[in-house]
């Protein structure tokens, strides 16, 4: 999951920083002089191949109640040639001693960190001989507090806990290391804690003793792992034990635990049972037993996503902490994310990319597997349709001029985190689904198994994966087709002309209004449908002629699995719109996405989108039903509609969804609709959300606010979990600033992983200027975690059109605070996306002026350029088509 090199500019000025652990002033001066005289350039990315780690022994003393932890680390390495310096990684480590042992001889070293991304250099006054060497370090380092990066700590309900989050390059903040995915070695871990604390690592615990008043937890050696998959967790955790029963791939039960903070006790059985079932499904797919001797599923309140540490996965609380009555979206997220992370135990952990430019393969495959296996786990939750939704959402990013291909060459440390974005996950997962559908499920699975068997416990590249697929497919065209999507940026636009089953198809790169399309060609697996007739072709040229029999309108993206958009003559669009309520979910989403793309390119009309919304709202697939309405809502949220159109828009939403609410019924009290199947529950929740939000239904909002009032007063039966977020928003809307401040205090007094973020979001997105000003300028409550201040509060203020400018001004004024306070995995690369709500050419120029210099040379650079382009594109569309769009919306009834 984290470009310009910092090293060249900083080497001269900071080379002498952090010079430690030399036994005499004379030796220190000699070593420093040696480094100054002949220091080679500090690697900006990949380390030299002159040193290879063989094994680690970590001995960490971890007390989360303290601000720092200590470590003694030994690394067995092999030197290819004699050297007096070794490049490795360590970030902000206070190294007390660093020595090398060769045979019986000790060489005292000097540790320096000349690069802020954590590349360090260990120098010696004489050369180390080639061959086996053991490096020994004694050091201490700071915990990160409140944000998931490195070894981080959080106070939960008065007790301190710590977790590790090392992807992508944060293991170096916890221990000296060769912090690259290509280095896979065994780790032997010892953790010293205060008495009574639980310690978790990747391997099983083999002993627990007491030494010098501390509990000493010793773990078995791991299988070969890269540093980013290491895990160390310490705290007064609550633990639920279980086991995955034997399967055809595994003879013995697999030990399984759910590990969480103490207030979540009693809410972990759902995760235990679900994890058991998902492991068994994955073993069946891979045809292989779970790769590690145990599995711990661990939660943290500040983790925004999840992480596939080998045998010790880490999740945000909200993904595992739930009961059977949890809302459908939360159970869907559990199924998809747990299947995603557990798929990584094979695809990513057992077989690991050789370097970060192939991390797309890890994440794209796991994203596809998350939806696939999640859907197998609980078909009633319709998890699989979410894959199509995520893929189409990624197209909005991929169609920008600013961006990158899925597989991106990564040369420097500062470029790594930008690879963990919607291109890797959404586009990559959709492309994997497209290739799997074109090859056939069984052949694709066989290719995966072949790839896994060839690289077990090792590293591999994209070329290795492509080779395995080409071997099992028997179709030599598959390889260049895959590479055309992986190695170049952009979304193919397939323009259809013709009629009566005779079509000419031309491909080009999709772009929005006012943007010039780059000249690109893809190998597009094109699958179309008319009635029951389905036909697939591989479009490798600029255009092709095709014929298809069958009745009914042409479906240009059969199943919705194709990663492309399409353009049709108006009569063909109208024919598709007329049957949209009967289309399968993936195809309905494809129609909505392509029509929305046509609208933003200046071709389709807003009236067509409204007609599609009227039909799709009755589509039985809950992922598809609101996609056309959401296209219009996106225009509304960016200020595309004038005052008359805005009023008509609110009335249109009421017209669409009020009859549906009467059909589905609504009772806010807990369990009132528990007997309904999940899809009906979810559809009701969506209907209520549209009416309470864009529909501005006063009666419904008063009902929700009253239920929230009762819930906050202690009546847990007053409000079902499905309505929590909506009800808290209504509570603030009805009660104004006093209600917002009351809810804010209730949020900070709670550690509930669902209520706390929902309450903070409701306050932040209130649209009340006095509340936004209070949140940004006056709140100093220590209970508000630094990540919540930025990720939730600032993001929420920027999300509301009424407070967006206030949020922007605060961000510009406090940019450094925002950048460091958000913390955690890949935050820098995602911060600019908070500004996507703006819509004007002038604002794009302002963002470029104010923010671009501050993100130069950071992982946030690419996302900032995307944000600037989005804001400019929206402004161009508004200038060119805004009046026309508003006029069309104003006529809606």
Secondary structure, 3 states (H helix, E strand, C coil): CCCCCCHHHHHHHHCCCCCECCCCHHHHHHHHHHHHHHCCCCCCCCCCCCEEEEEEEEEEECCCCCCEEEEEEEEEEEECCCEEEEEEECCCEEEEEEEEEECCEEEEEEEECCCCCCEEEEEEEEEECCEEEEEEEEEEEECEECCCCEEEEEEECCEEEEEEECCCCCHHHCCCECCCCCCCEEEEEEEEECCCCEEEECCCEEEEEEECCEEEEEECCCCCECHHHCCEEEECCEEEEEEECCECCECCCEEEEEEECHHHCCCCHHHHHHHHHHHHHHHHHHCCCCCCCEEEEEEECCCCCEECCCCEEEEEHHHHCCCCCCCHHHHHHHHHHHHHHHHHCCECCCEEECCHHHHHHHHHHHHHHHHHHHHHHCHHHCCCHHHHHHHHHHHHHHCCCCCCCCCCCCCCHHHCHHHCCHHHHHHHHHHHHHHHHHHCHHHHHHHHHHHHHHCCCEEECHHHHHHHHHHHHCCCHHHHHHHHHHCCCCCEEEEEEEECCEEEEEEEECCCCCCCCCCCCCCEEEEEEECCEEEEEEECCCEEEEECCCCCCCECCHHHCCCEEEECCHHHHHHHHHCHHHCCHHHHHHHHHHHHHHHHCCCCCHHHHHHHHHHHCCCCCCCCCCHHHHHHHHHHHCCCCCHHHHHHHHHHHHHHHHHHHHHHCCCCCCCCCCCCCHHHHHHHHHHHHHHHCCCCCHHHHHHHHHHHHHHHCCCHHHCCHHHHHHHHHHHHHHHHHHHHHHHHHHHHCCCCCCHHHHHHHHHHCCCCHHHHHHHHHHCCCCCCCHHHHHHHHHHHHHHCCCCHHHHHHHHHHCHHHHHHHHCCCCHHHHHHHHHCCCCCHHHHHHHHHHHHHHHCCCCCHHHHHHHHHHHHHHHHHHHHHHHHHHHHHHCCC
